[in-house]
Amino acid sequence: MNDEIEMVRQDRPEAAPYSQEARHAARRALTGPATRRRRPYGIVLAGALAVAAASVVAVGTLVPGTGDAGTGSVSTASAGGPAAVTLPKIAKMSAEEVLGRAARAVTDLHPRDGQFIKVTSQTMYGAFRVDVDAQSGHEMDADRYLYRTKRSIWLSADGTKDGALKIETLKPRPYPGWPLPASASAEKPGSVEWHKLPFCGDVTDTAYTSLKKLPDDAEGMRAYLYSREHGDRPADTAAWTAVGDLLRETYMPAAQRAALFKAAATIPGVTVTEDAVDAAGRKGIGVGRESLGVREDIVFHPETYELLGERGIVVDEKEAKAPLGSLVASTAQLTISAEDTAPEVDDTSAGCG
């Protein structure tokens, strides 16, 4: 099978169905059929627009301390390098306490119909190349590395206009415990790609107005998280992944975001770490759970409890195939704002159908 989008869908069946705009952008952005640029382990592709670059992207909420509800703008946080990583230390605070504070801290940009949500972010995720054994047909790891990007996305708030996506490639890094492979040379630091996210007649499921229709109470939101298709993955793991999928590179209305945080606190296995750092080097509190040898944290500001980003830390080196305590995924939301216009992108391959 050569359909990379279908391959990703089967790899992550619990993710939301990809919109037409995501499918078109993904076909352009995915690398060759032998390379899977995807979010490793459980932190993988967000639903819909995150797949536009075959990567996972940043959490969508206000940068703490830089903007007020209704101002329509949030200033840029400085983006530094990742801090040294050690094995996460479980904090005394409960997930219910941290996520409860996060729920009380939510604010809203109140975008108008016709406006765009602009999110800028920095990401680091694994690129995996696999070989297939000719005799057994089994996939085998060939090489892997960490690819890094800065992204700016313009999403139609009511889902009825063309959006845009800008991807700037950053210098790749070796995957922990692996040498930097020759395939990493495909990443060209400083190169910029523009993609049109076309409106194809249907309001997208990541639009602000669509997200506003989700449950605004914890019980209803929890039921929604567990109702999403998850294939053969454990329901709790899929529910936690869905939390990130609803926050990443989009903008969830305040009532639904508060309900999401409260619902997330009820997922079994979710704990708090006191030493989380996002892709911009900002220190925070991590709330997460383990999956396939990696602890998947959502990172919150330690004082305001607003979202900063995400990270993936190895807690079982045998299962994760990387050294204990190593960083294998990281994101940072840098800015988010409501804009009146989006860049016009000359992208002839972004048609509908």
VENZIGI-V55229 format. One record per run of one state. SS is the DSSP state (2 for helix, 1 for strand, 0 for the rest). FROM is the first residue (numbers start at 1). LEN is the number of residues. If there is no record, write none. Layout:
SS;FROM;LEN / SS;FROM;LEN
This chain:
0;1;3 / 2;4;8 / 0;12;8 / 2;20;10 / 0;30;5 / 1;35;3 / 0;38;3 / 2;41;3 / 0;44;4 / 2;48;6 / 0;54;5 / 1;59;1 / 0;60;30 / 1;90;1 / 0;91;4 / 2;95;10 / 0;105;11 / 1;116;17 / 0;133;6 / 1;139;18 / 0;157;6 / 1;163;12 / 0;175;7 / 2;182;5 / 0;187;5 / 1;192;6 / 0;198;10 / 2;208;4 / 0;212;6 / 2;218;10 / 0;228;7 / 2;235;11 / 0;246;2 / 1;248;1 / 0;249;5 / 2;254;11 / 0;265;6 / 1;271;7 / 0;278;5 / 1;283;9 / 0;292;2 / 1;294;8 / 0;302;5 / 1;307;8 / 0;315;2 / 2;317;4 / 0;321;6 / 1;327;13 / 0;340;14
